[in-house]
Amino acid sequence: PGATRTTAEGIDSGKIVGTYMTSSRNRGFVYDGVSWITLNYPGARDTFAYGIDGDMIVGHYGYSLTDSHGFLYNGTTWQTLDFPGAIATYMEDISGDRIAGTYTDSLGKDHGFIYYIPEPASLLLLGLGCWLIRRR
C-alpha cells in the first residue's frame, strides 16, 4: 500500500518477500497473504529482500546509493554478511543452511558464491576449543 513500485522476489510456505519503493527509499517486505511487514535494516537508506526459507530472509542493504552489504535476518536479529575484500555483497537466495550470493571485487568484477550458515553447535564447539587452547 502506498508504494510506487513493488517487486516480489522469493516465496516459501505462503510467505512472499520482495522490495517496494516509496518516493525516495527502497524497503523490503514480507507478505503472508493477509498482512505486510516492512523490512528495514537498522539505519540503512535502502533494504532489498530477495530470498526466504522459513523465518530466514536474505538480501542486501546500503547506507547510500553506492554501497551494498549482504544480510541474513531471522525475524528478530539482523546479521551483516559481506564477502571478504568485496566492495559490494548481495545475498540472493537461501535454502536450509546455504545462501547464494554475488560480490563485486576491487576491480569491479562480479563473482558468485555459496555461504554456509554454521550450526549453533559448531560455533559453541569452536568457542570451547579456543577457550581450552587459551588456558594452556
ZIQUI-V586730 format. One record per residue. N is the residue number from 0. SS is DSSP state (helix for helix, strand for strand, loop for the rest). OMEGA is omega as a letter, one per 20 degrees, with the letter a starting at -180 (999 if undefined). NEAR is the number of other ideal C-beta (glycine too) atoms within 8 Angstrom. Layout:
N;SS;OMEGA;NEAR
N;SS;OMEGA;NEAR
This chain:
0;loop;r;3
1;loop;a;3
2;loop;r;8
3;loop;r;5
4;strand;r;6
5;strand;r;9
6;strand;r;7
7;strand;a;9
8;strand;a;9
9;strand;r;12
10;strand;r;8
11;strand;r;8
12;loop;r;4
13;loop;r;6
14;strand;r;10
15;strand;r;10
16;strand;r;18
17;strand;a;14
18;strand;r;14
19;strand;a;11
20;strand;r;10
21;loop;a;10
22;loop;a;4
23;loop;a;3
24;loop;r;8
25;strand;r;10
26;strand;r;13
27;strand;r;15
28;strand;r;14
29;strand;r;13
30;strand;a;12
31;loop;a;8
32;loop;a;4
33;loop;a;3
34;loop;r;5
35;strand;r;7
36;strand;r;7
37;strand;r;7
38;strand;r;14
39;loop;r;8
40;loop;a;10
41;loop;r;5
42;loop;a;4
43;loop;r;10
44;loop;a;7
45;strand;r;10
46;strand;r;15
47;strand;r;10
48;strand;a;17
49;strand;a;14
50;strand;r;16
51;strand;r;15
52;strand;a;8
53;loop;r;6
54;loop;a;5
55;strand;a;10
56;strand;r;16
57;strand;r;18
58;strand;r;18
59;strand;r;14
60;strand;r;12
61;strand;r;12
62;loop;r;7
63;loop;r;6
64;loop;a;5
65;loop;r;4
66;loop;a;7
67;strand;r;9
68;strand;r;12
69;strand;r;16
70;strand;r;15
71;strand;a;14
72;strand;a;13
73;loop;a;9
74;loop;r;6
75;loop;a;3
76;loop;r;6
77;strand;r;8
78;strand;r;8
79;strand;r;7
80;strand;r;14
81;loop;r;9
82;loop;a;10
83;loop;r;4
84;loop;a;5
85;loop;r;10
86;loop;r;6
87;strand;r;10
88;strand;a;15
89;strand;r;12
90;strand;a;18
91;strand;r;9
92;strand;a;10
93;strand;r;14
94;strand;a;5
95;loop;a;5
96;loop;a;5
97;strand;r;10
98;strand;r;15
99;strand;a;11
100;strand;r;16
101;strand;r;10
102;strand;r;13
103;strand;a;11
104;loop;a;11
105;loop;r;5
106;loop;r;4
107;loop;r;6
108;loop;r;6
109;strand;a;7
110;strand;r;8
111;strand;r;7
112;strand;r;9
113;strand;r;8
114;strand;r;9
115;strand;r;7
116;loop;r;8
117;loop;r;6
118;loop;r;7
119;helix;a;6
120;helix;r;6
121;helix;r;8
122;helix;r;9
123;helix;r;8
124;helix;r;8
125;helix;r;8
126;helix;r;8
127;helix;r;8
128;helix;r;8
129;helix;r;8
130;helix;r;8
131;helix;r;8
132;helix;r;7
133;helix;a;6
134;helix;a;5
135;loop;999;4
